[in-house]
Amino acid sequence: MFEARHSIVNQLGWIWLTMALRGSKALIATLFPPQCCLCGFPDGSLDLDLCGFCFDELPWEPEHLPGALVALRFAPPVDDLIRDLKYRGITPNARVLGVLLAQMAKDQAAALPHLLVPVPLHDARLRERGFNQAAALARYAGRMLGIPVAPRALRRLRDTPSQTALSVEERHHNVRGAFGVRNTRELRRLLAAGHVAVIDDVMTTGSTLAEARSVLLAAGVRQADLWAAARVV
């Protein structure tokens, strides 16, 4: 009897909490109407700051990449969204990109992972930038999908040079041995999840994501998918 009453109380509490959150969102939307982050038109949604026109005009990734999920092409205006996020600290762009990635994941037929693992920055780069753009993307994508995020599951063992000016072979060599599982606690969390997705903002050759996946698989993770908000073609 006590357990039944306790369950009812929990359910009622959840209902009240859900109603309160919805009410808060409605109030915020009334006081501060969402605007499109690209054109400024007041037609954004509470979950995505894009108007319908800009949403339809995005450079969507038309190809299905084996073993990888990519939402967009690294082309205007997505390239500016990512650059502004990484180098100018415009973190609201992470919500737009993370939500778009989550929507793409919902549309695919494959089973969703149980844990999202962002590609880590080296501690020196993290101090310089102040945030990890991959972790920011993962946080919003996970929120939309109801999947927890493990932002510290992997760590960068060395501060690798930028991949931008490197050839394909140089990119592979640059990130080889660059990642490791942070500690035993994070390893247990990864193994308990079994199926994870490694997340980064941009995929070019896939070297960084593939290296992170190889570390996870070597540690005993059953399946590690590769997710990126955009791909350089």
Secondary structure, DSSP 8 states (H G I E B T S, - for coil): -HHHHHHHHHHHHHHHHHHHHHHHHHHHHHHS----TTT--S---SS----HHHHHTS-B--S--TTEEEEEES-TTHHHHHHHHHHH--THHHHHHHHHHHHHHHHSSS---SEEEE----HHHHHHHSS-HHHHHHHHHHHHHT--B-TTSEEESS----STT--HHHHHHHHTT-EEE--HHHHHHHHHH-EEEEEEEEESSSHHHHHHHHHHHHTT-SEEEEEEEEE--
